[in-house]
């Protein structure tokens, strides 16, 4: 029997709560419990996973501030509070291989990943330049440093380069300017996160968590 069938069968009072009272109930729950609750039934999933709902954002924000008091920084521009909280939950392990192991949050790529998966999912700058990727293109792409080299997220490179390559000369400057604005915002946020946590995490791989 599924969780949804269970809650329907017992006619739990919480299942009939209006959105306003449901939000108040959620104010007492840590993020892990909110994730569990979001999987109970479609109704709860709708309340907790609506990306454009102000109420949904507030539920996750209040839970983060209450139960993750050290994570007072707002999420990166364009990231929902739910996705932000999920990214911060280090005990969930690597988002790529799903293994519970030591991970790092790469804010440049908005991903929580282990070292093994990082090396699979990224490519260093030298390989990209050797493959004739233009420097003006790479200058607009978020990157991180690993053993003093620049590393880029492969999927981001492929998607962005397909756009870059298809543009006319007239449209290219506008595209590059737009990408540079996003790049600056992303890297500024990653730097702030690094400054916040570098003093707490001396190991190389755990920086910028």
N, C-alpha and C positions, 0 to 999 in steps of 0.2 A: 504494500500500500504506500502511495506517495505521500510526502508531507502535505500536499494540497488536499488529498483525500482525507488525511487524518484530521486536519483542522476543520474541514467541512463536516465530518462525521460527528465531532464533539461539539460543533457549533460554538467554538471558543468566542467569548465576549470580545476579545481583541480584534477578531476578524470583522466585526461590525462597527468598529470605531470609525467616526468621520475623520477626514484628513487632519483637522486641527488637533484633535485629541491624540491621534496616532503620532503626530510630531512631538507632542508633549511627552508621550510614553517613551519615544526614542531618545529623548534628552538624557535618560538615565542609562543608556546602553553604550558600551565601548564599541569602537569600529568593528571588531571581530564579530560581535553579536549582531550588529547591523547587517553585515554580510550574510550571516546565517539567516536572519529574518527575511532578507530579500529573496531567499530561495524557498521560502515556505509555501508561497502561493502567488498567483499572478497579481493579485491586488497589492500585496506587500512589495512585490517587485516593481510595480508601477509607481508606488509611493517613493521608493528608495532609489530607483534607477532612471528617473526621468531627467535627461540631461539639460533640458531647458526650463526646468521648474525651479523657481526661487525657493520654495519650501524644501524641496529635495536638497538643494545646495546648503541650506541652513542646517538641516539635520546633520549632514556629514561634517560641516564646519564646526558646529557646536560640540559634536562628539570628539573631533580632533583636538579642539582647544581644551576640552575638559579632561580627556584621557591621554592625550599626547601633549602635555603642557610645554615641552621643549620645542614643539613644532608650530611655533606661532607665526612663522612666515606664511604668507598667502601662497596659493599654487601658482605655477607659471601661467603666463597669459595664454588663454585658450584651453587650459586643462580644468576639467570639472573637479569639484571637491571630492566626489566619490573616487575618481581615478587617482587623485592626489593622495588620499588616505591609503588607497590600495598600494600605491607605489612606496609609501613610507613604512609599510608593514614588513620589516626585514625578516621576521620569523617565518614568513611564507616562502622564503627561499627564492630561487632563480625563476624569473618569469619566462625564460626560454626552455630550459630543460625540466622545470618543475621540481627540481631536487632541493631538499632543505640543506643548504650549505652556505658557506661564507659568500656574501654578495656585496656588490657596491651599486649604489644608485648613480647612474650617469645622467645628470640633469641635462647635459648637452643633447642627449638622445631620448630623455624621458623614459628610461628603462632601468629595472633592477635586475642585475645579471651577475652570474659567477664568472670567474676568470677564464675558465675553459670556453664558455659560450661567447664571452667577449672577443676572444681571439678568432672565433669562427665568424662572428657577425660583423667584424670591423676589418678595415684595410688601412695600411699605413700610407702616408703621403707619397713616399718614394715610389711605391707601386703605381699609384694613380698618375703621377707625373711621367713615369716610364711608359704608361699606357696612353700618354698624350692627352690627358685631361687638362684643359686650359687652367692656368693659374687664376684668371679672373673668375672662373667658375668655382674653384676650390675656396677662394676667398669669401664666398657667400655661404659655405657649408659648415654647420656646427662640427666641432672636433674636440677631442680630448687628448691628453698626453699619457703615453705609456712607455716607460723606459726612455723618456726624453724625446720620443717621436710623436708626431701627430697621427692620430687615428680617427677615421671617419666611419660612420655607420653605412654599411654596404647598400642596404635597401634604400636609404635616403639618397645616396649618390646615384643609384640607377634611376630612381623616379625623377629626381631633379634634372639629371643630365638628358633624359629623354625629352624633357620640356625645353631645356636650353638648346639642344641640337635642332629642334624643330622650328625655332623662332627665326623670323627675318631680322636683318640688321636693324631695321627701324624699331622693332619691338624688343630687341635684346637688352638695350640700355634700361628700359622701364622695368623689365623683368629682373635684371641684376640689382637695380636700386631697391626694388621691393624685397628681394631675397636678402639683401644686405641689412635692411631694417629688421627683418625677422631674426637674422643671424646675430645682430647686435643685442637684441632683446634676450635671446636664448643664452648667449654667452655671458651677458651681464648677470642674469639670474644664476647661472651655474657658478660664476665667480663668487657671488654673495653666499651661496650655499657652502662653497668651499671655505670661505673665510669663517663661516659660522662653526664649521665642524673640524677644521684642520687641527686645532689645538687639542681636540678630544680624541682624534684617531690618527696616531702616528704612523701606522703601516701604510705602505705605498698603495696597495690595492683598495683600501677602504676609504681613501680620500673622497671628498665631495659627497658623502652620504647625507 
